[in-house]
Amino acid sequence: MGHPMDSDDADLIGRIYTASLVPEKWVAVIDSLSNRLRGRGGSLFTLSDGELSWDAPAAIRAIMEDYVAGGWDKKNPRLAGLLARAHPGFLQDSDVAEGDYERLPIVTEFLRPRDIFHTAATVIKGAHEDLAVFSVDRGQASGNFTPGDLGWLDGIRPHLARAVALTSRLKMRQAATATAALAMVGIPAAILRRNHTVLSANALFEDLAGTVFIASAFGRLALTDVRANRSLKQALADNRQASSTVRSIPIGNGAGIVGVLHAIPACYHARDILGEGGTLLVLAQPKDSSVIDPEWLHWLYDLSPTEADVATRLARGVTVEGIAAARGTSIASVRTHVKSLLRKTGLTRQSDFIRSVTSLAAIAPAMLSRQAG
């Protein structure tokens, strides 16, 4: 029989559902689980889109940092045992790890020296093969988790599972809302997860299937323009390395350029919608370039003020010679700025850059500027 539920448990359950809406609150939830069971801390590991992330209370954050830095997250038979058991409840690590538990390297080399003698953990499976692992740790003085302790945790677990599922659904709904909003202003758009699978795409984007892109393996997409597809793959790879620079990719067919695909990485508050490492794809057609704002170009491509000004003038049809005369500088200096902005935007030809920049007028700056918040 577990601990009886009381007002503290009701408060904890409320905080669990709050954490499903505000992920930063999970640390407080883990702390509460630990305190209730005389623990010395705990952690939450999540595997989403093939990427592992974790959170833990401040008291053991340094331990968790050592755990990840030492590669123990990749050689942990305790987790392997949990996954193999597929038990819909909390289990003690000593009951699931194969072999002589007390002789496991993770126990002798990592856990015991840090006074972690007992761990109760559970695996919760979410959507798209996502996993969440909640654990509570105890030091030697606190002893084993009793059947009552595990029973109490099992009473809390359904709320943890529902909160994890709610978080996943909310992310999908936010992504669908974002792409639908772009469809309302005539912009084909899709959101890709960190692992490059499609999270959401509006009807305008889906209508491009077969002409601009084709469905690829594992829920991914590929551009029909081979050269553009290589550029997209590179842009997505850069985004995984925390790049915050927009990549603009001219999309062509046999008749010429049909538009420019802008790959916009998750940064600032946009992570709430795109997810960590996510990417927003929008296909834009060239429009009147007179509305292009140099400040917006500066933010999108991380251009210097001078480069942004040169880019804006190029988009308006001003020649390199004309820009040099207007700015009172040499032609060689302007060419240097052009080379720099081409490098930053990932383009090789000035004509592609001009086509790319003018297409940005099809995207309302107010909608994308939320990322800079």
C-alpha positions in Angstrom: 0.0 0.0 0.0 1.4 3.4 -0.9 1.4 6.7 0.9 -2.1 8.1 1.3 -2.9 11.0 -1.0 -3.2 14.4 0.8 -3.4 18.1 0.1 0.3 18.2 -0.7 -0.3 15.5 -3.4 -3.1 17.6 -4.8 -0.8 20.6 -5.0 1.9 18.4 -6.7 -0.6 17.1 -9.3 -1.5 20.7 -10.1 2.1 21.5 -10.6 2.6 18.5 -12.9 -0.1 19.8 -15.2 1.4 23.3 -15.0 4.7 21.8 -16.2 3.0 20.4 -19.2 2.3 24.0 -20.3 5.5 25.5 -18.8 8.4 23.0 -19.2 10.6 25.1 -16.9 8.4 23.9 -14.0 9.5 20.3 -14.3 12.4 20.9 -12.0 10.1 21.9 -9.2 8.0 18.7 -9.8 11.1 16.5 -9.6 12.2 18.3 -6.4 8.8 17.6 -4.8 8.9 13.9 -5.7 12.3 13.7 -4.1 11.4 15.6 -1.0 8.3 13.5 -0.4 10.4 10.3 -0.5 13.5 11.5 1.5 15.5 11.6 -1.7 18.6 13.6 -2.5 17.4 14.7 -5.9 16.1 13.3 -9.2 16.0 14.0 -12.9 13.9 14.0 -16.0 15.5 12.7 -19.3 13.6 13.1 -22.5 14.3 11.6 -25.9 12.5 13.6 -28.6 13.2 13.5 -32.3 16.3 11.4 -31.6 17.8 14.0 -29.3 18.4 13.5 -25.6 17.9 16.3 -23.1 17.6 16.4 -19.4 16.7 18.6 -16.4 17.3 18.3 -12.7 17.1 20.4 -9.5 20.0 22.7 -8.7 21.1 20.4 -5.8 22.3 17.6 -8.2 22.7 19.5 -11.4 26.5 19.3 -11.2 26.1 15.5 -10.8 24.0 15.3 -13.9 26.4 17.4 -15.9 29.2 14.9 -14.9 26.9 12.1 -15.8 26.4 13.4 -19.4 30.0 14.6 -19.8 31.3 11.2 -18.8 29.1 9.5 -21.4 27.2 7.5 -18.7 23.9 8.3 -20.4 25.1 6.1 -23.3 26.3 3.2 -21.2 23.6 2.8 -18.6 22.3 -0.7 -18.1 19.7 0.6 -15.7 17.9 2.4 -18.5 18.3 -0.6 -20.8 16.6 -2.7 -18.1 13.8 -0.2 -17.6 13.1 -0.2 -21.4 13.2 -4.0 -21.6 10.8 -4.5 -18.7 8.3 -1.9 -20.2 6.7 -1.8 -16.7 3.9 0.8 -16.4 5.2 2.0 -13.0 8.3 2.9 -11.0 11.0 0.3 -10.4 14.2 0.3 -8.5 17.3 0.3 -10.6 18.8 -2.7 -8.8 15.8 -4.7 -9.8 16.1 -4.1 -13.6 19.8 -3.9 -14.4 21.2 -7.1 -15.7 24.2 -8.7 -14.1 25.7 -8.1 -10.6 24.3 -4.7 -9.9 26.9 -3.8 -7.2 29.7 -4.5 -9.7 28.4 -2.5 -12.6 30.9 0.3 -13.6 28.2 3.0 -13.4 27.5 1.9 -9.8 31.1 1.6 -8.6 32.6 4.5 -10.6 29.9 7.0 -10.8 26.9 6.5 -8.4 28.5 5.3 -5.2 31.2 8.0 -5.0 28.4 10.6 -5.2 26.2 8.9 -2.5 23.6 7.7 -4.9 22.7 4.2 -3.6 19.1 3.8 -4.7 17.1 5.0 -7.7 13.4 4.6 -8.5 12.6 5.4 -12.1 9.9 4.9 -14.8 9.8 5.3 -18.6 6.8 7.0 -20.2 6.4 6.7 -23.9 5.0 9.6 -25.8 4.1 10.3 -29.4 6.5 9.7 -32.3 8.7 7.3 -30.3 9.4 10.1 -27.7 10.4 8.9 -24.3 10.4 10.6 -20.8 12.3 9.0 -17.9 11.5 10.3 -14.4 13.8 9.2 -11.6 14.3 9.9 -7.8 17.6 9.2 -6.1 18.4 8.3 -2.5 21.6 8.4 -0.5 22.9 5.5 1.6 21.4 6.8 4.8 17.8 6.8 3.4 17.8 3.2 2.5 15.9 1.3 -0.2 12.6 2.5 -1.6 9.8 0.5 0.1 6.8 -1.0 -1.6 4.8 1.9 -0.1 7.2 4.4 -1.7 6.9 2.8 -5.1 3.1 2.5 -4.7 2.9 6.3 -4.0 5.0 7.0 -7.1 2.7 4.7 -9.1 -0.2 6.8 -8.0 1.4 9.9 -9.3 2.6 8.3 -12.5 -0.7 8.6 -14.5 -0.6 12.3 -14.0 3.1 12.4 -15.2 2.0 10.4 -18.3 -0.9 12.6 -19.1 1.2 15.7 -18.7 3.9 14.4 -21.1 1.2 13.5 -23.7 -0.4 16.9 -23.3 2.9 18.6 -23.9 3.3 16.7 -27.2 -0.2 17.5 -28.3 0.2 21.2 -27.5 3.4 21.4 -29.6 1.7 19.8 -32.6 -1.3 22.2 -32.2 1.0 25.2 -32.0 2.8 24.1 -35.1 -0.4 23.6 -37.0 -1.7 27.0 -35.9 1.6 28.7 -37.1 1.5 27.1 -40.6 -2.2 27.7 -40.9 -1.7 31.4 -40.1 0.9 31.6 -43.0 -1.6 29.9 -45.3 -4.1 32.7 -44.6 -1.7 35.2 -46.2 -0.9 32.9 -49.1 2.4 31.5 -47.9 3.2 27.8 -48.3 4.9 26.7 -45.0 6.0 23.6 -43.1 7.7 23.0 -39.8 10.4 20.3 -39.5 11.4 18.7 -36.2 15.0 18.5 -35.1 15.4 15.1 -36.9 14.1 16.8 -40.1 10.7 15.0 -40.1 7.6 17.0 -40.9 5.7 18.2 -37.8 3.2 20.3 -39.7 2.6 21.6 -43.2 -0.2 23.8 -44.5 -2.4 22.9 -47.5 -0.5 25.4 -49.7 2.8 23.6 -49.0 1.2 20.1 -49.5 0.0 21.3 -52.9 3.6 21.6 -53.9 4.2 17.8 -53.6 5.6 16.5 -56.8 6.6 19.8 -58.2 8.8 21.5 -55.5 9.3 18.6 -53.1 8.7 14.9 -52.8 8.0 12.7 -49.7 11.2 11.0 -48.5 11.9 8.1 -46.1 11.0 8.3 -42.4 8.5 11.1 -42.8 11.1 13.5 -44.3 10.9 15.5 -47.5 13.3 16.2 -50.3 13.3 19.0 -52.9 12.9 18.0 -56.6 15.7 20.5 -57.5 18.8 18.5 -56.7 21.0 21.5 -56.2 18.5 23.1 -53.9 18.0 19.9 -52.0 21.8 19.8 -51.2 21.5 23.3 -49.8 18.5 22.4 -47.7 20.3 19.4 -46.2 23.2 21.7 -45.3 20.9 24.3 -43.8 19.2 21.7 -41.6 22.5 20.3 -40.5 23.6 23.8 -39.5 20.4 24.3 -37.5 21.3 21.2 -35.4 24.4 23.0 -34.4 22.4 25.9 -33.0 22.8 28.2 -36.0 20.4 31.2 -35.9 20.9 32.3 -39.5 18.2 32.0 -42.1 19.2 30.2 -45.3 17.5 31.2 -48.6 17.5 28.5 -51.3 16.4 29.3 -54.9 14.1 26.5 -56.2 14.2 25.9 -59.9 12.6 23.7 -62.5 13.1 23.2 -66.2 11.6 26.7 -66.9 13.6 28.6 -64.3 13.3 29.7 -60.7 9.9 29.1 -59.2 10.6 30.7 -55.8 12.9 30.8 -52.9 12.7 28.5 -49.9 13.6 30.2 -46.7 14.8 27.8 -43.9 14.3 29.7 -40.7 15.8 28.1 -37.6 14.2 28.0 -34.1 15.6 30.8 -32.0 14.4 32.9 -29.1 10.7 32.5 -28.4 10.1 30.6 -31.7 11.5 27.5 -29.9 8.2 27.3 -28.1 6.5 26.5 -31.5 9.3 25.0 -33.6 10.9 23.0 -30.8 14.6 23.0 -30.0 16.5 22.5 -33.3 13.3 22.9 -35.4 13.1 24.7 -38.7 10.3 26.7 -40.4 10.3 26.4 -44.2 8.4 29.0 -46.2 8.3 29.3 -50.0 8.1 32.8 -51.2 7.7 34.3 -54.7 9.5 37.5 -55.8 7.5 40.7 -54.9 8.1 44.4 -55.0 11.5 44.8 -53.3 10.8 48.4 -52.3 9.4 47.1 -49.0 12.5 45.3 -47.9 13.7 46.7 -44.6 17.5 46.7 -44.1 17.0 46.1 -40.4 15.1 43.0 -41.1 17.8 41.7 -43.4 20.3 42.4 -40.7 18.4 40.2 -38.3 17.5 37.4 -40.8 21.0 36.9 -42.1 23.2 38.3 -39.4 24.4 41.0 -41.8 26.3 44.1 -40.7 24.5 47.4 -41.1 26.6 48.1 -44.2 26.0 44.7 -45.7 22.2 45.1 -45.1 22.2 48.4 -46.8 24.1 47.0 -49.8 21.7 44.1 -49.9 18.7 46.4 -50.0 20.1 48.5 -52.8 21.0 45.4 -54.8 17.4 44.2 -54.4 16.1 47.5 -55.7 18.1 47.1 -58.9 21.0 49.4 -58.1 24.3 48.2 -59.6 27.5 47.8 -57.7 28.9 50.9 -59.3 25.7 52.8 -58.3 26.0 51.6 -54.7 29.6 52.7 -54.5 28.7 56.2 -55.8 25.7 56.6 -53.5 27.8 55.5 -50.4 30.8 57.4 -51.4 33.1 54.4 -51.3 35.1 52.3 -53.8 33.7 49.7 -56.1 36.1 47.2 -54.6 34.8 47.9 -51.1 31.2 47.2 -52.3 32.3 44.0 -54.0 33.8 42.9 -50.7 30.5 43.5 -48.9 28.7 41.5 -51.7 31.0 38.6 -51.2 30.4 38.6 -47.5 26.7 38.7 -47.7 26.7 35.9 -50.3 28.7 33.8 -47.9 26.4 34.6 -45.0 23.3 33.7 -47.0 24.8 30.5 -48.4 24.4 31.7 -52.0 27.1 31.8 -54.7 25.6 34.1 -57.3 24.5 37.7 -57.0 21.4 37.0 -59.2 20.3 34.3 -56.8 20.8 36.6 -53.8 18.7 39.3 -55.4 15.9 36.8 -56.2 16.1 35.5 -52.7 15.9 39.0 -51.0 13.1 40.2 -53.2 11.0 37.1 -52.4 11.2 38.1 -48.7 8.6 40.8 -49.4 6.1 38.0 -49.6 6.6 37.2 -45.9 5.1 39.7 -43.4 8.0 40.9 -41.2 5.7 41.3 -38.3 5.0 37.5 -38.3 8.6 36.4 -38.4 9.9 39.2 -36.1 8.4 37.3 -33.2 11.5 35.1 -33.2 13.6 38.1 -32.2 11.5 38.7 -29.0 
